[in-house]
Structure formats: structure tokens, C-alpha cells
């Protein structure tokens, strides 16, 4: 029988635990991002008329729906979800933000430019809020030994 000093590293695999937590974090946040992404995309309905203020926007071309993305950010251990800036001549990439939060922007072409006020038609925050309720279930039993 050998007696000696036993360190806690002999009982606790810190690196293994960190790896499992990191893998679980990536998987859970990626799933969450996919769920929010899908819900946001499906909330934008095709249509020619503008949606009512406070409801998700309608889309004539489907461009906004096509350019909503999500990605896991390894350095921040977080997920980024949202639309790419859509470039319009008069909007300079502000279209998604104006739809989500409302605001003022120039409207028209050439000499007929005028300032227009747009009410909010949120689509990302309702999708995020509705999927946030499912987050505890995603984390449950996510770290396997």
C-alpha cells in the first residue's frame, strides 16, 4: 500500500468539464438561434399592403425573410441572430432597424425625397421573447458525462 499526497486534479477533470460545458453552450445557443431565426422568418408574411403597426411586417419581395441569419460566436460564447442590413438607395442599410423599432427616413426618389415616419413593426424581438420561454428546456440535461 502506498500513501502519499493526493491532489484534487486526481478527482476532478477540470479540462473535461470545461470542454463539456463549452460544447453544451454551443449546442444550446445554436438551437436557440435556429428557433428564433425560424420564428422571425415565418412571422414575415407575403403581401402587397403594409402590415398594421405593432405587427410583423409584410414582404412584397421576400428579401427581408431571405436575409435573416444566426451564428454562434465562439469568442463571446453567444449567438447572434438578426437581419443583414438591406441596402436601399434612400435607406442606407436602415430598413431592418426601421421596421423593428420604427423611425424616420427619407422616402421617394430624386427631387421628390421627403422625410417619412414609420411606426414599429417588430419581428425579431417577438420571436426572441417567445423562444426565450423554451430556453430552460434546452439547457436541461445538456451536459453529458
Number of C-alpha atoms within 10 A of each C-alpha: 2 3 5 5 5 8 8 9 9 7 8 10 10 11 10 11 14 11 12 16 15 15 14 18 20 18 16 20 21 20 16 21 23 17 19 25 23 16 18 24 23 14 18 19 15 14 13 10 10 12 15 12 14 15 16 24 24 20 17 13 11 14 10 19 20 11 14 18 18 18 14 18 13 11 6 8 11 15 19 15 20 19 20 15 16 16 12 10 11 15 16 12 14 16 20 24 17 19 21 21 15 18 15 12 18 15 15 13 10 7 6 8 12 11 10 11 13 15 15 19 22 23 23 23 14 17 20 18 11 13 16 13 10 12 14 10 10 15 14 9 9 15 14 9 6
